[in-house]
Amino acid sequence: MNILVTGANGQLGNEMRLVAQNSMDHYIFTDINQIEGADTVFLDITDYSAIRAAVEQYRVQAIVNCAAYTNVEAAEDNEELAEKLNATAPSHLARAMKEVNGLLVQISTDYVFGKEPYNTPCNEEQNGTPTGIYGLTKLHGEQKIKASGCKHVILRTAWLYSEFGKNFCKTMLQLTASRPELKVVFDQTGTPTYAWDLAQAIDVILQDYSKEMENDIYSQQGIYHFSNEGVCSWYDFTQMIASHSGHTACHIQPCHSSEYPSKVIRPAYSVLDKTKIKQVFGIHIPYWNESLKTCINNILYGMSTHSH
């Protein structure tokens, strides 16, 4: 199968590069950012004709869209750009896949929830009630993909971190190593997700799809939730980052979200219910703290333990 990955130089895109190393499929990695040493085809996903040309040139049968406008704060001031990248671009990708009867795997977010207060994990049938522009534009992207009629799998995830790019885990590794004390919010609850585990899940879905790719409809298509197992606050997450890295001299204190004024009301509870993806695809999902340990070992010791 010929699989095109967008946003290939981001966190998830880089993990997909590692998946590709052990895959029988042919991957085409695209991005607008070129990184030295990474084999990347330039592709602007806001340009429909460019997408169409790439699909034709590489005979693309599936697209994994790892590209998005993900700066939650900046999105509040850049609604047009966020909408273009998070909604219009996915609709272009969907249209291109519809034309060749291919599959679009779209990465979405827990930020499509948040306005309603709740304390049980969100399932796929729940209505999206975003609190900010980022979540709203990602929800629009989901709606446009569904409306396109293309074969699709929409994967909502949360609190993504990895060895690559900028993320909470890497930031906290630096801060707990360099500061005597830190304040971290304890009143936002969710689940950290290791991008490698998400990439593995995408691989399982693509393998499943390859069995019925000739069909007009993919029987397992729809929306799925994927994060690691378990629940914690950002404070708990930071405590574990410090613990696994041996940065125990830093005194980490819990604080309220209100102590950090923000343009965006972040979801107070955005734990995702993963029952569906486990039942449909038989995916085993690791506990968040185990995956965190793996990632930190990779960052600190350069070990690649990508075999779980």
C-alpha positions in Angstrom: 0.0 0.0 0.0 1.2 3.5 -0.8 0.7 5.7 2.3 1.2 9.5 2.3 1.9 11.1 5.7 1.5 14.9 6.1 3.2 16.9 8.9 5.9 14.3 8.7 8.5 16.4 10.7 6.2 16.8 13.7 6.0 14.6 16.8 3.6 11.9 15.3 5.1 12.2 11.8 8.5 11.3 13.2 7.1 8.3 15.0 5.4 7.2 11.7 8.8 7.3 10.1 9.9 4.7 12.7 6.8 2.6 12.0 7.7 2.8 8.2 11.1 1.2 8.9 9.5 -2.1 9.8 6.7 -1.9 7.3 6.0 -3.7 4.0 4.1 -0.6 2.8 5.6 2.2 0.8 5.5 5.5 2.8 5.8 9.1 1.3 6.6 11.6 4.0 5.5 15.2 3.3 5.7 18.5 5.2 6.1 22.2 4.5 9.1 22.3 6.8 12.2 20.7 5.6 14.5 19.1 8.1 18.1 18.3 7.3 18.7 14.6 7.0 15.0 13.7 6.9 13.6 12.6 3.6 10.7 14.9 3.1 8.6 15.8 0.0 7.3 19.4 0.1 3.5 19.5 0.2 1.2 22.3 1.1 -2.1 20.7 2.2 -4.0 23.9 1.9 -3.4 23.6 -1.9 -5.9 21.1 -3.3 -4.3 20.8 -6.7 -0.9 20.0 -5.1 -2.5 17.2 -3.0 -4.2 15.8 -6.1 -0.9 15.8 -8.0 0.9 14.1 -5.2 -1.8 11.4 -4.9 -1.5 10.8 -8.6 2.3 10.8 -8.7 2.8 8.4 -5.8 -0.4 6.4 -6.5 -1.5 7.1 -2.9 -4.0 4.7 -1.4 -4.1 6.1 2.2 -3.3 9.4 3.8 -2.4 9.9 7.5 -2.9 13.5 8.3 -0.5 14.5 11.1 -0.4 18.2 10.1 -2.4 20.7 12.1 -2.4 24.1 13.7 -1.9 23.0 17.3 -0.9 26.2 19.2 -4.0 26.5 21.4 -3.2 30.0 22.7 -2.2 31.5 19.3 -5.3 30.0 17.6 -7.4 32.5 19.5 -5.8 35.3 17.5 -5.4 33.4 14.3 -8.8 31.8 13.7 -8.6 32.1 9.9 -5.2 30.2 9.7 -6.4 27.6 12.3 -9.6 27.0 10.2 -7.5 26.7 7.0 -5.1 24.1 8.5 -7.5 22.2 10.8 -10.7 22.2 8.7 -10.2 23.2 5.0 -7.0 21.2 4.5 -8.5 18.0 5.9 -11.5 18.5 3.6 -9.0 18.8 0.6 -7.3 15.5 1.7 -10.7 13.8 2.1 -11.8 14.9 -1.4 -8.5 13.7 -2.9 -9.0 10.3 -1.2 -12.7 10.1 -2.3 -11.5 10.5 -5.9 -9.3 7.4 -5.7 -11.4 5.4 -3.2 -8.6 5.7 -0.6 -8.6 6.1 3.2 -8.0 9.2 5.2 -6.7 8.8 8.8 -7.3 12.1 10.5 -5.8 13.0 13.9 -8.2 14.9 16.1 -8.2 16.0 19.7 -9.8 15.9 23.2 -10.3 19.7 22.7 -13.4 19.0 20.8 -14.9 18.5 24.3 -14.8 20.7 27.4 -17.7 23.0 27.7 -20.0 20.6 29.6 -18.7 19.6 33.0 -18.5 15.8 33.3 -16.4 13.3 35.2 -16.7 10.1 33.2 -14.5 9.4 30.1 -15.8 10.9 26.8 -17.0 8.4 24.2 -17.1 8.8 20.5 -20.9 9.5 20.3 -20.7 12.4 22.7 -21.4 15.8 21.0 -18.4 18.1 20.6 -18.6 21.2 22.8 -15.2 23.0 22.3 -14.2 25.9 24.5 -11.7 27.5 22.1 -10.8 28.1 18.5 -8.4 25.2 18.3 -11.0 22.7 19.4 -13.7 24.3 17.2 -11.6 24.2 14.0 -10.6 20.5 14.7 -14.3 19.7 15.1 -15.0 21.5 11.8 -12.3 19.3 10.2 -14.0 16.1 11.5 -17.4 17.3 10.2 -16.0 18.1 6.7 -14.3 14.7 6.4 -17.6 12.9 7.3 -19.5 15.1 4.8 -17.0 14.3 2.0 -18.1 10.7 1.9 -14.5 9.4 1.8 -13.4 6.4 3.7 -12.1 7.7 6.9 -10.9 6.9 10.4 -10.8 9.9 12.8 -8.6 9.4 15.8 -9.0 11.7 18.7 -6.1 11.8 21.1 -4.8 13.9 24.0 -1.8 15.3 25.7 0.6 14.1 23.0 4.4 13.9 23.8 7.4 12.2 22.3 11.1 12.4 21.8 10.6 14.8 18.9 9.7 18.5 18.6 8.4 20.6 21.4 6.1 19.1 24.0 5.2 19.1 27.7 7.4 16.2 28.6 10.5 17.7 27.0 9.8 21.1 28.5 9.3 19.7 32.0 12.5 17.6 31.7 14.4 20.9 31.1 12.6 22.8 33.9 12.8 20.1 36.6 16.6 19.9 35.8 17.2 23.7 36.0 14.8 25.1 38.5 14.6 24.7 42.3 10.8 24.8 42.2 7.9 24.7 39.8 4.1 25.2 40.0 2.0 23.0 37.9 -1.8 22.8 37.6 -3.6 20.0 39.3 -7.2 20.8 38.3 -7.0 19.6 34.7 -7.3 15.9 34.3 -6.6 13.8 31.2 -4.2 11.2 29.9 -0.7 11.7 28.5 -0.3 10.0 25.1 3.0 8.7 23.9 3.1 9.5 20.1 4.9 6.1 19.5 1.9 4.3 20.9 -0.5 6.3 18.7 1.7 5.6 15.7 1.5 1.8 16.5 -2.3 2.1 16.6 -2.4 3.9 13.2 -0.3 1.0 11.8 -2.8 -1.6 13.1 -5.7 0.4 11.5 -3.8 0.7 8.1 -3.1 -3.1 8.1 -6.7 -3.8 8.9 -7.8 -1.4 6.1 -5.5 -3.1 3.5 -7.6 -6.2 3.8 -10.7 -4.4 2.3 -9.2 -1.5 0.5 -10.9 -2.4 -2.8 -14.4 -1.9 -1.2 -16.4 1.3 -1.6 -16.9 1.5 2.1 -14.5 0.6 4.9 -16.5 -1.4 7.4 -14.5 -0.1 10.4 -14.6 3.6 9.4 -15.7 6.2 11.9 -14.4 8.1 15.0 -12.2 6.4 17.6 -10.5 7.6 20.8 -6.9 6.8 21.5 -4.7 7.9 24.4 -2.7 5.8 26.8 -4.5 4.1 29.7 -5.0 5.7 33.1 -5.7 9.2 34.3 -3.7 12.0 35.9 -3.3 15.8 36.2 -0.6 17.9 34.7 0.9 18.0 38.2 1.0 14.2 38.5 2.5 14.0 35.0 5.3 16.4 36.0 6.0 14.5 39.2 6.5 11.3 37.2 8.7 13.1 34.6 10.9 14.3 37.4 10.9 10.9 39.1 11.9 8.9 35.9 14.6 11.4 35.0 16.1 11.6 38.5 15.4 15.4 38.7 14.2 15.1 42.3 15.8 18.3 43.6 13.1 20.3 42.0 10.2 21.0 44.4 7.0 20.6 42.3 3.9 22.3 43.8 0.3 21.9 42.7 -1.6 25.0 41.7 -5.0 26.1 40.2 -5.5 26.9 36.5 -6.7 30.3 37.6 -3.1 31.1 38.7 -2.2 30.9 35.0 -4.4 33.3 33.1 -5.0 32.0 29.6 -7.0 33.0 26.5 -8.4 29.5 26.4 -10.5 27.6 28.9 -8.9 24.2 28.7 -11.0 21.1 29.3 -11.0 20.4 33.1 -11.6 16.7 32.5 -10.8 15.2 29.0 -10.2 11.6 29.7 -11.1 9.6 26.5 -13.0 6.3 26.6 -11.0 3.8 24.5 -13.4 0.8 24.7 -14.3 1.1 21.0 -10.8 1.0 19.5 -9.7 -1.9 21.7 -12.8 -3.9 20.7 -12.7 -3.2 17.0 -9.0 -3.4 16.3 -7.8 -5.6 19.3 -5.3 -2.9 20.2 -3.4 -3.3 23.5 -2.9 0.2 25.0 0.0 0.7 27.5 -0.5 2.5 30.9 0.6 6.1 30.6 3.4 5.9 33.2 5.0 2.9 31.5 5.1 4.7 28.2 6.5 7.8 29.8 9.4 5.8 31.3 10.2 4.5 27.8 10.1 7.9 26.2 12.3 9.5 28.9 14.9 6.7 28.6 15.0 7.3 24.9 15.5 11.1 25.4 18.1 10.8 28.2 20.0 7.8 27.1 19.4 7.8 23.3 18.2 4.2 23.6 15.6 3.3 21.1 13.3 0.8 22.9 10.6 0.9 20.2 9.6 -2.7 20.4 6.8 -2.9 22.8 
